Amino acid sequence: MTRLVVVGTDTDVGKTVFSAALAGALGAYYWKPVQAGLDSETDTQTVARLSGLARERLLSEAYVLRTPASPHLSARLDGVTIDVARLAPPALSPLVVETAGGLMTPLTETLPTADLLAQWRLPVVLCARTTLGTINHSLLSLEALRRRDIPVLGVAFIGEENVETRRIIAQMSDARDLGRLPLLAALTADVLRASFESAFRRADFSGDGA
């Protein structure tokens, strides 16, 4: 089974756009377990618009919370208790799961995202910016994954090219550099698909999930 988890070094790094491209390339199911924030379209709606996936490939969220905040706070403001049992990934393949926020983002008062991923044991793709500060964020995120024995498929960089940043992150972490998705002025399904195909190898994402 090919089941992958897409996480980010922090919020707004571009993992939803990357998830749309990856899910579209694999013809995968897409699942966002927790959506926190309804200011515009949800991440699932964004993926629907950009991936070219059929509607039945877009799975319903376990929780849709109104406030754009950490899920633990957004749930509290909505009067919702997040039940971790509802966050188990479905046994579908291929599957792309997108997390909310970064690895240490609290899903509940006691459970960061990283600890949930440690329960899943699914291969992780880390989305990282190429801008200043990403070396620290990326290496800390990869260290958090490795300390929990979470399999790391590799790093997907997002932004303008920065050869040295990509080199040192891969060297110091021993994580695979999967490729780089550039910032796209015209963000459409066709443009995103072409950009992904030119920057990544689909075969690199055929990881095995439990």
N, C-alpha and C positions, 0 to 999 in steps of 0.2 A: 504494500500500500504506500502511496506517496501522500504523506500528510506533513505539511510544513507550517511553521509559525513565524510570522513576520513581526518583529519588534523594532522599536526605535531607540536611539540613544537618548532622546527626549521628545517632547511633544512638537508637532508641526515640522517634523524632519522630512516628511514626504512619504511616509510609509503607506498611506492610503493609495496614493497614485501608484507607487511601486506595487502594492498588492493587486491593484486593478490590472496592471500590465502583466504581472506574474500569473494571476488566475486566468486571464485571457489567453496567455501563451500556452498554458497547460490544459485549457478547457476544464478548469477545476471548479469545484464548489467553493464558495467564499463564505466565511462566517466571522462576524464581529461579535463576540460574546457579550461585551458591555459597551454600549454607546452612551457616553456622557457628554451632553450638550446638544441642544436642538436649535441653535441660533440660525442655521441655514439648512442645507441638506445633510442627512446622516451619511456616515461613511459608506454604508451599504448602498445608498442612493448614488453616491459618487462612483462607486465601483460599477454599479449598473450602467451608469452613463458612459464610463470610459473603457470598460473591459470587453464589451461585445458579448457577454455571457447571456444565455437564456435565463428567463426569470426564475425557473425552477432551480437554477444553480446558485441563487442568492438566498442563503438561509436566514431565517428570522433571528434577530438578536435575542439573547436570554433576558437582557435588561436594557431598556431604553430610558435614560435618565435625562431630566430637563436641563440641569445646570452644567455649563462647561467648566468642570472642575475635576479634581481627583475623584474616582468613583466612590470612595468611602464617604466623601463629603457630599457629593451629588446625591447619593442614595439617602443619606441622612436628611438632606433638605427635602427630598421627595417623600420621606416617610417609608422608605423601602429598605428591607433587609436582604442583602445579597446572600443567596444560598449557594455555596461553592459546588454542591452536587449538581446544580444546573449548568455549570461551566465545563462539564466534561465534553471533549471534542467528539462529534459524531463519527461513527465508523464508516465514513465515505471516502472515496479516493477517485481522482486526486482532490485534495482539500488544502485550501489556504486559509489559515486562521490569522486574523489581525488583532493584536492586543490594543488596549487603551493605554496611552502614555508610554512611559519608559519602564525598565525592568523593576525598579523599586517603587513604582507608583502603587499606593495602597488600594487594593480592591475592597478590603474591609479594614477594621481597626487593627487587625492582627496579621493580615495576609497580603504581602506584596506580590506583584505579578510574577516575579522570579520564582517564588515558592510554589505558585500554581504550576508554572512551567516544569518545575522539578517533579511534580506529580505526573505530568503528562509524558515526559521523556520523548517529546517529538523534536526533530531537527529544527533549529532556529536559524533564520536569516536576519542578521542585524543590519538595519538601515542606518547609515551614518552620513552626516553632512560632510562636505569637503572644506568648509570654512574654518576660520580660526577657532580653536577650542575643541575641535572634534577629536584630536588625538587623545586628550585626557578623557573625554566622555566615552569614546569608543573602547579604549583599553580598560576603563573601569567596568563598562558593561560586559565586555568579554570575560573579565576576571570574575564578575558575579555569576555568569553562566557556568564557567568552568568549575568554580568552587562548589556548585550544586550538581555537578556531573550532568549538565544539560548538553546534549549534542549540538554542536555549532556547525552548520553547513558552510557559513562564510559571511562575509560583509558585502553588502550592496551599497555603494557610495552614491550620493545624490547631490548634484550641484556642478559647478564649474570644475574643470580638471585641475587637480593638484597632485602631481606625480609623487612628490616627496611625502606628503601626508599619507597617501595610500601605501607607499612603500614601507614607511616606518610602522604603521599600524599592523600591517601584515607580518612584518619581521618580528616585532616585539610580542605579538599575540599568537603567532603561528596559526592564524586564521586565514582562510582562503579569501583572496580578493576576487569576488564574483564578477565585478564589472561596475560601470558607472552610468547612472541615468542622468543625462543633462537636464538643466532647467529648460522647460519648453514654453516658448512665448505663446504658441497656439496649442492649447491643451485639448485635443480632441482624441477620440478613440483611435482613429487612423494614424495620427501623428505619434501617439503614445506607443501603439503597436510596432510601428516601424522603428522607433527609437530603441525600444526594448530589444527587438530582434538584432539590431546592429551592435548593441552594447553587451548583450549577455548570450550565453549558450544554454539553450533549453535543457540539454542533457545534464547540466550541472545541478539542476533542481530536482532530480529524480531520487530524492532521499527516501529512506525507508522509515515509516512510523510504526510505533507499537500497535 
